[in-house]
Amino acid sequence: MYKKPPVDVTALIAKLRQRGLTIDDESAAITALTFIGYFRLRGYCIPYYKTTQERVPQLLEPKEFVPGTTIEDVISLYEFDRKLRLIVLEQIQKVEIGLRTCLSEYMSATYGCHWFMDLTNLDSNYDYEGFFGQIRDAKEVFIEHYHDKYDHPKYPPSWMITETLSFGAWSRIYKNLHHYDQKQVAGKFNIRNAEIMASWFHTLSHFRNLSAHHNRIWNRSFKAFPPKKLNGLEIHMSNPSTLYSRLVVLKYLSDQVSWSDGLKNQLDNLMQDKPSCVTWEKMGFIEDWQNTPLWTRLVNPPPQIQT
């Protein structure tokens, strides 16, 4: 039975100091422990603890900080990870909008704008009740306008519900499309294999949720939803549990839907002011990744409007 009592901020500061953490600015420590919390910060302390000299280093017990480690070092690593999550979310939103737009437009053009009301268009095991429940629960003004103006069909057209469903919901819809339809949508992202496309969308949906819910990602070992390997990208996905494997998926799909090569530039800029414990290797990046075709791909500029 778990019997550990809660510990106040003063006692937590004393605990960190006992482990060798330098805290000259106690107000910074109080602010961090009050508004970030010890449990969350604990994960950012680990890279600064002393470890064994084994091939796979283990934390020494009792835990003790490497001499010279400061509370500012821990907070700096937390801030680095926070900024990394923001980059991920910015890039994923482009892919998410691309997925739901392409899927909705293709299915509407092929089966009509209320294709989702025909139960034969999706797998028989698909959770239709949960899907329709999300539409019913939507509070968007344009959904209310549809119901005020039309009494049939019961639900708005596909391009309206596109704006009401989560990335996870669209990922599940894609997984439950018939194989032919999956391939048509995947082709828009320059992917020929529908299973890989389904895998990647599940990977990014999970990645998005971790980032949106403020989980540590910079050196995380991802256990769920490993991305399937795409021909030509095998070298990048030799370890599907790393942050890098997720960024490869994000980079490839982002390149299909955007003119901007923002991800690589954002990562380079972030690493210019990184904490000392952060390296490309610790985030799972392969050697010489910057010079591979994936990361040196020329991105076409947007078409110029003639005036």
C-alpha positions as CSV (number, residue, x, y, z in Angstrom):
1,M,0.0,0.0,0.0
2,Y,1.3,3.5,-0.9
3,K,1.8,5.5,2.3
4,K,4.1,8.3,1.3
5,P,2.8,11.6,2.7
6,P,2.8,14.9,0.7
7,V,5.9,17.0,1.2
8,D,5.9,20.8,1.4
9,V,8.2,23.0,-0.8
10,T,10.6,23.8,2.1
11,A,11.2,20.1,2.7
12,L,11.6,19.5,-1.1
13,I,14.3,22.2,-1.3
14,A,16.1,20.7,1.6
15,K,15.9,17.2,-0.1
16,L,17.4,18.6,-3.3
17,R,20.2,20.4,-1.5
18,Q,20.9,17.2,0.4
19,R,21.4,15.4,-2.9
20,G,24.0,18.1,-3.9
21,L,21.9,20.5,-6.0
22,T,23.1,24.1,-5.8
23,I,20.2,26.5,-5.0
24,D,21.5,30.0,-4.6
25,D,18.2,31.6,-5.7
26,E,15.7,30.0,-3.4
27,S,12.9,32.0,-4.9
28,A,13.5,30.4,-8.2
29,A,13.3,27.0,-6.6
30,I,10.1,27.9,-4.7
31,T,8.5,29.2,-7.9
32,A,9.4,26.0,-9.9
33,L,8.3,23.6,-7.2
34,T,5.1,25.6,-6.6
35,F,4.0,26.0,-10.3
36,I,5.7,23.1,-12.0
37,G,5.9,20.6,-9.2
38,Y,8.5,18.3,-7.9
39,F,7.1,15.2,-9.6
40,R,7.3,16.8,-13.0
41,L,10.8,18.3,-12.4
42,R,12.1,15.0,-11.1
43,G,12.4,13.7,-14.7
44,Y,14.5,16.7,-15.6
45,C,16.9,16.1,-12.7
46,I,17.8,12.6,-13.9
47,P,20.4,13.6,-16.5
48,Y,22.2,15.5,-13.8
49,Y,22.5,12.7,-11.3
50,K,25.7,10.6,-10.9
51,T,25.6,7.3,-12.8
52,T,27.6,4.1,-12.9
53,Q,30.3,3.5,-15.5
54,E,28.5,0.6,-17.2
55,R,27.8,0.4,-20.9
56,V,24.3,1.3,-20.1
57,P,24.7,3.7,-17.1
58,Q,22.5,3.3,-14.1
59,L,21.7,6.0,-11.5
60,L,23.8,5.6,-8.4
61,E,21.8,5.1,-5.1
62,P,21.4,7.1,-3.1
63,K,20.8,9.7,-5.7
64,E,23.4,12.5,-5.9
65,F,23.8,15.4,-8.3
66,V,26.9,15.8,-10.4
67,P,28.9,18.5,-8.6
68,G,28.1,22.0,-9.8
69,T,24.6,21.3,-10.9
70,T,22.2,24.1,-10.2
71,I,18.5,24.6,-10.0
72,E,18.8,26.8,-13.1
73,D,20.3,23.8,-15.0
74,V,17.2,21.7,-14.2
75,I,14.8,24.5,-15.1
76,S,16.7,25.2,-18.3
77,L,16.2,21.5,-19.3
78,Y,12.5,21.8,-18.5
79,E,12.3,24.9,-20.7
80,F,14.1,23.3,-23.5
81,D,11.7,20.4,-23.5
82,R,8.7,22.8,-23.3
83,K,10.0,24.7,-26.4
84,L,10.5,21.4,-28.2
85,R,6.9,20.4,-27.6
86,L,5.7,23.7,-29.0
87,I,7.7,23.0,-32.2
88,V,6.2,19.5,-32.4
89,L,2.7,20.8,-32.0
90,E,3.2,23.5,-34.6
91,Q,4.3,21.0,-37.1
92,I,1.7,18.4,-36.3
93,Q,-1.1,20.8,-36.7
94,K,-0.2,21.2,-40.4
95,V,-0.2,17.4,-40.8
96,E,-3.5,17.1,-38.9
97,I,-5.2,19.7,-41.1
98,G,-3.8,18.0,-44.2
99,L,-5.1,14.6,-43.1
100,R,-8.6,15.6,-42.2
101,T,-8.9,17.8,-45.3
102,C,-7.7,15.2,-47.8
103,L,-9.7,12.4,-46.2
104,S,-12.9,14.5,-46.1
105,E,-12.5,15.9,-49.6
106,Y,-11.7,12.5,-51.1
107,M,-14.6,10.7,-49.4
108,S,-17.0,13.5,-50.2
109,A,-16.0,13.5,-53.9
110,T,-16.3,9.7,-54.1
111,Y,-19.3,8.9,-51.9
112,G,-21.1,12.2,-51.3
113,C,-20.7,14.9,-48.6
114,H,-22.5,12.7,-46.0
115,W,-20.4,9.6,-46.7
116,F,-19.9,9.0,-43.0
117,M,-23.7,8.3,-42.6
118,D,-23.4,5.3,-44.9
119,L,-22.3,2.6,-42.6
120,T,-20.9,0.6,-45.5
121,N,-18.1,3.1,-46.0
122,L,-16.2,2.1,-42.9
123,D,-15.3,-1.1,-41.2
124,S,-18.2,-2.9,-39.5
125,N,-16.3,-2.7,-36.1
126,Y,-16.0,1.1,-36.2
127,D,-17.3,2.9,-33.2
128,Y,-20.0,4.9,-35.0
129,E,-21.8,5.8,-31.7
130,G,-18.7,7.5,-30.4
131,F,-18.2,9.3,-33.7
132,F,-21.7,10.6,-33.9
133,G,-21.5,11.6,-30.2
134,Q,-18.5,13.9,-31.0
135,I,-20.6,15.6,-33.7
136,R,-23.6,16.0,-31.4
137,D,-21.4,17.4,-28.7
138,A,-19.8,20.0,-30.9
139,K,-20.6,23.6,-29.9
140,E,-19.4,25.3,-33.0
141,V,-21.6,28.2,-34.3
142,F,-21.6,26.7,-37.9
143,I,-23.0,23.4,-36.6
144,E,-25.8,25.2,-34.8
145,H,-26.5,27.2,-37.9
146,Y,-26.8,24.0,-39.9
147,H,-29.3,22.6,-37.5
148,D,-31.3,25.8,-37.5
149,K,-31.5,25.9,-41.3
150,Y,-31.7,22.3,-42.3
151,D,-33.7,19.4,-40.8
152,H,-32.2,16.7,-43.2
153,P,-29.7,15.0,-43.2
154,K,-29.4,14.8,-39.5
155,Y,-25.7,15.7,-39.5
156,P,-23.8,18.5,-41.3
157,P,-21.7,17.7,-44.4
158,S,-18.2,16.3,-44.1
159,W,-16.4,19.6,-44.5
160,M,-18.2,21.0,-41.4
161,I,-17.5,18.0,-39.2
162,T,-13.9,18.1,-40.3
163,E,-13.5,21.1,-37.9
164,T,-15.1,19.3,-34.9
165,L,-13.2,16.0,-34.6
166,S,-9.8,15.4,-33.0
167,F,-6.6,14.2,-34.7
168,G,-7.2,10.9,-33.0
169,A,-10.7,10.6,-34.3
170,W,-9.5,11.2,-37.9
171,S,-6.7,8.7,-37.4
172,R,-9.3,6.1,-36.4
173,I,-11.5,6.9,-39.3
174,Y,-8.6,6.4,-41.7
175,K,-7.8,3.1,-40.1
176,N,-11.4,2.0,-40.6
177,L,-11.7,3.0,-44.3
178,H,-11.8,0.3,-46.9
179,H,-8.3,-0.5,-48.2
180,Y,-8.8,1.0,-51.6
181,D,-9.9,4.3,-50.0
182,Q,-7.0,4.2,-47.6
183,K,-4.6,4.0,-50.5
184,Q,-6.1,6.9,-52.3
185,V,-5.7,9.1,-49.3
186,A,-2.2,7.8,-48.5
187,G,-1.2,8.6,-52.1
188,K,-1.9,12.3,-51.5
189,F,0.9,12.2,-48.9
190,N,3.3,10.3,-51.3
191,I,2.9,7.1,-49.4
192,R,1.8,3.9,-51.3
193,N,1.3,1.6,-48.4
194,A,-2.0,2.1,-46.5
195,E,-0.7,0.2,-43.4
196,I,2.2,2.5,-43.1
197,M,0.0,5.6,-43.4
198,A,-2.4,4.2,-40.7
199,S,0.6,3.5,-38.4
200,W,2.1,6.9,-38.9
201,F,-1.2,8.7,-38.1
202,H,-1.5,6.7,-34.9
203,T,2.1,7.5,-34.0
204,L,1.6,11.2,-34.5
205,S,-1.7,11.2,-32.7
206,H,0.0,9.7,-29.7
207,F,3.0,12.1,-30.1
208,R,0.6,15.0,-30.3
209,N,-1.2,14.0,-27.1
210,L,2.0,13.6,-25.2
211,S,3.2,17.0,-26.3
212,A,-0.2,18.7,-25.7
213,H,-0.4,17.2,-22.2
214,H,3.1,18.5,-21.3
215,N,4.9,15.2,-21.1
216,R,8.7,15.0,-21.3
217,I,9.7,14.1,-24.9
218,W,13.3,15.1,-25.5
219,N,14.9,11.8,-24.4
220,R,11.7,9.7,-23.9
221,S,11.7,6.1,-24.8
222,F,8.4,5.8,-26.7
223,K,6.7,2.4,-26.1
224,A,3.4,2.9,-27.8
225,F,2.5,3.1,-31.5
226,P,6.0,2.6,-33.1
227,P,6.0,3.9,-36.7
228,K,6.2,1.3,-39.5
229,K,9.3,1.7,-41.8
230,L,8.8,3.4,-45.2
231,N,11.1,2.3,-48.0
232,G,13.9,4.7,-48.3
233,L,13.7,5.9,-44.7
234,E,14.9,2.6,-43.0
235,I,18.1,4.2,-41.8
236,H,16.2,6.9,-39.9
237,M,13.9,4.4,-38.2
238,S,16.4,1.8,-36.9
239,N,15.2,2.5,-33.4
240,P,11.4,3.2,-33.5
241,S,11.3,4.1,-29.8
242,T,13.2,7.4,-30.1
243,L,12.1,11.0,-30.4
244,Y,14.0,11.1,-33.7
245,S,11.8,8.3,-35.2
246,R,8.8,10.5,-34.5
247,L,10.4,13.6,-35.9
248,V,11.2,11.7,-39.1
249,V,7.6,10.8,-39.6
250,L,6.6,14.4,-38.9
251,K,9.3,15.8,-41.2
252,Y,8.2,13.5,-44.1
253,L,4.5,14.3,-43.8
254,S,5.0,18.0,-43.1
255,D,7.0,18.2,-46.3
256,Q,4.1,16.9,-48.2
257,V,1.6,19.6,-46.9
258,S,3.8,22.6,-46.5
259,W,6.2,24.9,-48.4
260,S,8.1,25.7,-45.3
261,D,11.1,23.7,-44.1
262,G,10.5,25.0,-40.6
263,L,11.1,21.8,-38.6
264,K,14.8,21.5,-39.3
265,N,15.4,25.3,-38.9
266,Q,13.4,25.3,-35.6
267,L,15.4,22.3,-34.3
268,D,18.7,23.9,-35.2
269,N,17.7,27.2,-33.5
270,L,16.6,25.4,-30.4
271,M,19.8,23.5,-30.1
272,Q,21.9,26.7,-30.3
273,D,20.8,27.5,-26.7
274,K,20.5,24.0,-25.3
275,P,21.4,22.8,-21.8
276,S,24.8,21.0,-21.6
277,C,23.3,17.6,-21.1
278,V,21.3,17.7,-24.3
279,T,22.8,16.1,-27.5
280,W,21.4,15.0,-30.8
281,E,22.4,11.5,-29.9
282,K,20.5,11.4,-26.7
283,M,17.4,12.4,-28.7
284,G,17.9,9.4,-31.0
285,F,19.2,11.3,-34.0
286,I,21.4,9.2,-36.3
287,E,24.9,10.2,-37.3
288,D,25.1,12.8,-40.0
289,W,21.3,13.1,-40.2
290,Q,21.5,16.7,-41.4
291,N,23.0,15.7,-44.7
292,T,20.6,12.9,-45.5
293,P,18.1,13.4,-48.4
294,L,15.2,13.7,-46.0
295,W,16.6,16.7,-44.2
296,T,18.2,18.4,-47.2
297,R,15.2,18.1,-49.4
298,L,14.5,21.2,-51.4
299,V,11.1,22.7,-50.6
300,N,9.3,24.5,-53.3
301,P,8.3,28.1,-52.5
302,P,4.6,29.0,-52.7
303,P,3.3,30.1,-56.1
304,Q,3.5,33.9,-56.6
305,I,0.3,35.7,-57.2
306,Q,0.5,37.8,-60.3
307,T,-0.4,41.5,-59.9
